[in-house]
Amino acid sequence: MQAGELGARYQQVRERSVALAAPLSAEDCCVQSMPDASPVKWHLGHSTWFFETFILERWSERFVPFHAAFRVLFNSYYNAVGEQHPRSQRGLLTRPSLATVLAYRRAVDEQVLALLDVDSRDPQLEALLILGMNHEQQHQELLLTDLKHLFSCNPLAPAYCSAPLRAAAPAPLRWCEFAGGLTDIGHRGDGFCFDNETPQHRVHLQPFLLASRLVTNGEYREFIDGGGYDEARLWLAEGWEWRTAAERRQPLYWRRADGWQEFGLGGAVALDPARPVVHLSYYEADAFARWAGARLPSEAEWEHAASGVAVAGNFAASGELHPHPATAARMAQLFGDAWEWTRSSYAAYPGFREGAGAVGEYNGKFMVNQYVLRGGSCVSPEGHLRASYRNFFPAAARWQFSGIRLARDAG
């Protein structure tokens, strides 16, 4: 990538983060609604910290930190870099102000772009810049999911966006057959990928069936009405304990008010039975699949089905920030709309090697007690995804836009 192209791409990604925060007040940007979420202001600061720490500190000859305390305040989990402010206490950071964080961004951007004016660049600099841009895109998605949780806690049910939701009838669910056999899984080697997508390796798949679309709100409502949350036999033991501990009986943002409502980034709306159900835990997804006489796909099955399919769908650029009803395509909604739970534990691929230095902490150390999700969501940035992309969350997590695509064994 040429210096001018790299700089333009850097500016585009950085400006997008600021634009996402533009409709919000300083108060909106400071609050943390739960330990798993982070304030908008922290996302803006941390993504800047990444470039300051891993780019400017190494390559800028006259590097001076914007503020020495930011090295701790905006460090997420990089132990090799040093201490971190406790994750659960990020919402207590009323200082620095939002204005100061935005000034921090501008100062770091100015210095990074100055580096890119140099004709000869270290290829490691370019690689880290590209990693940093993809890292920031991940935080753009997290910014929106965390904000949705925050606004859902407000009795005023505030709306972040006002894009009208388009009505559509649900496409019929069909079962698409895949022959199985030997297939290559993992990144093919063209363009950027995260280290957890490597190395490419060969796996053997048994013949399987995959649903042509995601499970809808209407189908999940049948599960609720049919007593799915009361049937212990449908649930994993740990999932049943999770369900009963807090008397969970519906997806995270569903509310009963003259029928079912669903809270979204556009505020509270009537539940649309045609749209994909989202914000489910792995436990809920697995229980529904059992109730439906099916199962969740493995990540290898999902990637095999998605390989060669164009990465197109309903992403954040649509402005709706809400899942769309499925089209009648053979394999609809593989990308966008909702992250799809798989039954695969998040683990290293055969031959996986962590990167050198602090950036080696990016993915590898989280390969325990988590499940893989595939495909992206309606708040994923455009152009950020690919068939080999691996997202991962604990089984109880459901503030992400996580949904269900069913699978079955063939024959």
C-alpha positions in Angstrom: 0.0 0.0 0.0 1.4 3.4 -1.0 2.0 6.1 1.6 -0.8 8.3 0.2 -3.2 5.4 0.1 -2.3 4.3 3.6 -2.7 7.8 5.0 -6.1 8.3 3.3 -7.2 4.9 4.7 -6.0 5.8 8.2 -7.8 9.2 8.1 -11.0 7.5 6.9 -11.0 5.0 9.8 -10.1 7.6 12.4 -12.8 10.0 11.2 -15.4 7.3 11.3 -14.9 6.8 15.0 -15.3 10.5 15.7 -18.4 10.6 13.5 -20.0 7.8 15.5 -19.6 9.8 18.7 -20.8 13.1 17.1 -24.6 12.6 18.0 -23.8 12.0 21.6 -23.4 14.3 24.6 -20.3 14.4 26.8 -22.4 12.6 29.5 -23.4 9.9 27.0 -19.7 9.3 26.3 -18.6 8.9 29.9 -20.9 6.3 31.4 -20.3 2.6 31.7 -23.4 0.4 32.0 -21.7 -2.9 33.0 -18.2 -4.3 33.5 -18.1 -5.9 30.0 -18.9 -2.6 28.3 -16.8 0.5 28.0 -17.7 4.2 27.7 -17.6 5.8 24.3 -14.9 8.1 25.5 -12.7 5.2 26.5 -13.1 3.6 23.1 -11.9 6.8 21.5 -9.0 7.0 23.8 -7.9 3.4 23.7 -7.9 3.2 19.9 -5.6 6.3 19.9 -3.4 4.8 22.6 -2.8 1.9 20.3 -1.2 4.2 17.6 0.7 6.3 20.2 2.1 3.2 22.0 2.9 0.9 19.1 3.6 3.4 16.3 4.8 6.7 17.6 6.7 5.5 20.6 8.8 3.3 18.3 9.1 5.3 15.1 8.8 8.9 16.0 12.2 10.4 16.6 10.8 13.2 18.8 8.2 11.2 20.6 6.7 12.8 23.7 3.5 11.2 25.2 0.4 13.4 25.0 -0.2 12.7 28.7 1.9 10.2 30.7 -1.2 8.9 32.6 -2.9 7.9 29.4 -0.5 4.9 29.1 -2.3 3.3 32.0 -5.8 4.8 31.6 -6.2 3.6 28.0 -4.3 0.3 28.1 -6.8 -2.5 27.8 -5.0 -5.8 28.5 -1.5 -5.5 27.2 0.5 -6.7 30.2 3.8 -6.3 28.3 3.1 -2.5 28.1 2.4 -2.1 31.8 -0.4 -1.5 34.2 -4.0 -0.9 33.3 -6.8 1.0 34.9 -9.4 -1.6 36.1 -11.8 -2.4 33.3 -14.9 -2.3 35.6 -14.0 1.3 36.6 -13.7 2.9 33.2 -17.0 4.7 33.8 -15.4 6.6 36.7 -13.1 8.5 34.5 -14.9 11.8 34.3 -11.4 13.2 33.5 -9.9 13.5 31.0 -12.8 15.3 29.4 -14.3 14.3 26.0 -12.7 17.4 24.6 -9.3 16.3 25.9 -9.7 12.9 24.4 -10.6 14.4 21.0 -7.6 16.6 21.2 -5.5 13.5 22.0 -6.8 11.9 18.9 -5.9 15.0 16.7 -2.4 15.2 18.2 -1.7 11.5 17.5 -3.2 11.6 14.0 -1.0 14.6 13.1 2.1 12.7 14.1 1.1 9.4 12.5 0.4 11.2 9.2 3.7 13.0 9.4 5.4 9.6 9.6 3.7 8.5 6.4 5.1 11.5 4.5 8.5 9.7 4.6 9.1 8.0 1.3 10.8 4.8 2.6 8.8 3.1 5.4 9.6 0.1 7.5 7.3 -2.7 6.4 6.7 -3.4 10.1 5.4 0.1 10.5 2.9 -0.5 7.7 1.8 -3.9 9.2 1.2 -2.3 12.6 -0.7 0.6 11.1 -3.0 -1.8 9.2 -3.5 -3.9 12.4 -4.3 -0.7 14.3 -6.9 0.4 11.7 -8.6 -3.0 11.9 -8.4 -2.8 15.7 -10.1 0.5 15.6 -12.9 -0.9 13.4 -13.5 -3.5 16.1 -13.9 -0.7 18.6 -16.3 1.1 16.3 -18.5 -1.9 16.5 -18.0 -2.2 20.3 -18.8 1.5 20.7 -22.2 0.9 19.2 -23.0 -2.3 21.0 -21.9 -0.8 24.3 -23.9 2.3 23.7 -27.0 0.2 22.9 -26.7 -1.5 26.3 -26.2 1.9 28.0 -29.3 3.4 26.4 -31.4 0.4 27.2 -30.8 1.0 30.9 -32.3 4.5 30.6 -36.1 4.7 31.3 -36.4 7.4 28.6 -35.4 4.8 26.0 -33.3 7.3 24.0 -32.6 6.7 20.3 -29.1 7.0 18.9 -30.3 7.0 15.2 -33.5 7.7 13.4 -33.3 5.7 10.2 -36.7 4.1 9.4 -36.9 0.3 9.6 -38.0 -1.2 6.3 -40.8 -3.7 6.4 -40.5 -7.0 4.6 -41.9 -10.5 4.8 -39.6 -13.3 6.0 -38.0 -15.5 3.4 -38.8 -19.2 3.8 -36.2 -21.3 5.6 -34.6 -23.9 3.3 -32.0 -26.5 4.1 -28.9 -26.3 1.9 -26.8 -29.4 1.6 -23.0 -29.6 1.7 -21.2 -32.7 0.7 -18.4 -32.4 3.2 -15.0 -34.0 2.7 -11.6 -32.3 2.9 -11.6 -28.5 2.9 -9.2 -25.7 3.7 -10.0 -23.5 6.7 -8.2 -20.3 7.7 -7.0 -17.2 5.9 -5.9 -17.8 2.3 -3.0 -15.3 2.5 -4.3 -12.4 0.4 -4.6 -9.1 2.3 -4.9 -8.5 6.1 -6.0 -11.0 8.7 -5.8 -11.4 12.4 -3.3 -13.9 13.7 -6.1 -16.2 15.1 -7.2 -16.8 11.4 -3.9 -18.6 10.7 -2.4 -20.9 9.7 -4.6 -22.3 6.9 -5.1 -26.0 7.5 -7.1 -28.9 6.1 -10.1 -30.4 8.0 -12.5 -33.2 7.1 -16.2 -32.5 7.3 -19.1 -34.9 7.4 -22.0 -34.1 5.0 -24.1 -31.5 6.6 -27.1 -29.2 6.1 -27.2 -25.5 6.8 -30.2 -23.2 7.1 -30.6 -20.7 4.3 -31.1 -17.8 6.7 -30.9 -16.7 10.3 -33.6 -17.7 12.9 -36.2 -14.9 13.1 -37.9 -13.1 16.0 -41.1 -14.9 15.1 -39.5 -18.3 15.3 -37.8 -17.5 18.6 -41.1 -16.2 20.0 -42.6 -19.7 19.2 -39.8 -21.2 21.3 -40.7 -18.8 24.2 -44.5 -19.5 23.8 -43.8 -23.2 23.6 -42.1 -23.2 27.0 -38.6 -23.4 25.8 -37.2 -21.5 28.7 -38.9 -23.9 31.1 -37.7 -27.2 29.6 -34.5 -28.1 31.4 -33.9 -31.0 29.0 -33.2 -28.5 26.2 -30.5 -26.7 28.1 -26.8 -27.4 28.8 -26.4 -27.8 32.6 -24.4 -24.6 32.9 -26.9 -22.9 30.7 -29.8 -24.0 32.8 -28.1 -22.6 35.9 -27.5 -19.3 34.0 -31.2 -19.2 33.0 -32.6 -19.9 36.4 -30.2 -17.7 38.4 -31.7 -14.5 37.0 -35.0 -15.9 35.7 -34.2 -15.2 32.1 -37.1 -15.8 29.8 -36.4 -13.8 26.7 -33.6 -12.1 24.6 -31.8 -9.3 26.2 -33.7 -6.3 24.6 -37.2 -7.8 24.4 -39.8 -6.1 26.5 -43.5 -6.8 27.0 -45.6 -3.7 26.3 -48.9 -4.1 24.4 -47.2 -7.2 22.9 -43.5 -7.6 22.4 -41.2 -4.7 21.8 -37.5 -4.7 21.0 -35.1 -2.0 22.1 -32.7 -0.9 19.4 -30.3 1.9 18.6 -33.4 3.7 17.1 -35.2 3.3 20.4 -38.0 0.9 21.3 -40.0 -0.5 18.4 -42.6 -3.2 17.9 -41.0 -6.6 17.5 -40.8 -7.5 13.8 -41.3 -11.3 13.4 -39.4 -11.3 10.1 -36.2 -9.9 11.4 -33.4 -12.0 12.8 -33.4 -12.6 16.6 -30.3 -11.1 18.2 -28.6 -10.6 21.6 -28.8 -14.3 22.5 -26.3 -16.1 24.7 -24.7 -19.3 23.5 -26.9 -21.1 26.0 -30.0 -19.7 24.4 -28.8 -20.4 20.9 -28.0 -24.0 21.8 -31.3 -24.5 23.6 -33.3 -23.2 20.6 -31.4 -25.4 18.2 -32.3 -28.5 20.3 -35.9 -27.4 20.4 -35.9 -27.0 16.6 -34.5 -30.5 16.1 -31.2 -29.1 14.9 -27.8 -27.9 16.2 -25.4 -25.1 15.8 -22.8 -25.3 13.0 -19.2 -25.8 13.6 -17.0 -22.9 12.6 -15.4 -25.1 9.9 -18.8 -25.9 8.5 -19.7 -22.2 8.5 -16.5 -21.1 6.8 -16.8 -23.9 4.2 -20.3 -22.6 3.3 -19.1 -19.0 3.2 -16.0 -19.5 1.2 -16.4 -18.0 -2.2 -19.5 -16.0 -1.2 -19.2 -12.3 -1.7 -18.8 -10.3 1.6 -22.0 -8.3 1.2 -24.9 -7.6 3.5 -26.4 -5.3 6.1 -23.5 -3.5 7.8 -23.2 -0.3 9.8 -23.1 1.8 6.6 -26.8 1.1 6.0 -27.5 3.5 8.9 -30.3 1.4 10.3 -28.1 -0.4 12.8 -30.7 -3.1 13.1 -30.9 -6.6 11.4 -32.8 -6.8 8.1 -35.2 -9.6 7.1 -33.6 -12.2 4.9 -33.8 -12.3 1.1 -34.6 -15.5 -0.8 -30.9 -16.1 -1.6 -29.7 -19.7 -1.3 -27.5 -18.7 1.6 -28.7 -15.4 2.9 -27.3 -13.3 5.8 -23.9 -15.0 5.9 -22.3 -11.6 6.4 -23.9 -8.8 8.4 -27.1 -8.6 10.3 -26.0 -10.9 13.3 -22.9 -12.7 14.5 -23.7 -16.4 14.3 -22.9 -18.6 17.2 -21.0 -21.8 16.3 -20.6 -24.8 18.5 -16.8 -24.5 18.2 -14.7 -23.5 21.2 -12.3 -20.7 20.6 -8.9 -22.4 20.3 -5.7 -22.2 18.3 -5.5 -23.6 14.9 -2.8 -26.3 14.4 0.5 -24.6 14.1 -0.7 -21.3 15.4 2.1 -18.9 16.6 1.5 -15.8 18.6 3.1 -12.6 17.3 6.2 -11.2 18.8 6.1 -8.5 21.5 3.1 -6.9 23.1 0.9 -7.3 20.0 1.2 -11.0 20.5 -1.3 -10.6 23.3 -4.0 -9.5 20.8 -5.8 -12.8 20.5 -3.9 -15.8 21.7 -4.3 -15.4 25.4 -8.1 -15.4 25.1 -8.3 -18.9 23.7 -10.1 -20.4 26.7 -13.7 -20.6 27.9 -15.1 -18.9 24.8 -17.1 -19.8 21.7 -16.5 -18.7 18.1 -19.0 -16.5 16.2 -18.9 -15.9 12.5 -20.2 -13.4 9.9 -20.4 -10.0 11.4 -23.4 -7.9 12.3 -25.5 -4.9 11.4 -23.1 -2.6 13.3 -19.9 -4.1 11.7 -17.9 -1.7 9.6 -18.1 -2.1 5.9 -15.1 -3.9 4.4 -13.9 -5.3 7.7 -15.0 -8.9 7.4 -14.1 -12.1 5.5 -15.0 -15.7 5.5 -12.1 -16.6 7.8 -12.8 -13.9 10.4 -13.2 -15.4 13.9 -15.0 -13.5 16.7 -15.3 -15.0 20.2 -17.3 -14.4 23.4 -18.0 -16.3 26.6 -21.2 -18.5 26.5 -23.2 -16.1 28.7 -22.4 -12.9 26.6 -25.4 -11.5 24.8 -25.0 -7.7 24.5 -23.4 -8.3 21.1 -25.6 -8.7 18.0 -25.4 -12.5 18.3 -28.0 -14.8 16.5 -28.6 -18.3 15.2 -28.1 -20.2 12.0 -29.2 -23.8 12.3 -27.4 -26.8 11.1 -28.1 -30.5 10.8 -26.2 -33.7 10.0 -27.0 -34.9 6.5 -28.6 -38.3 6.1 
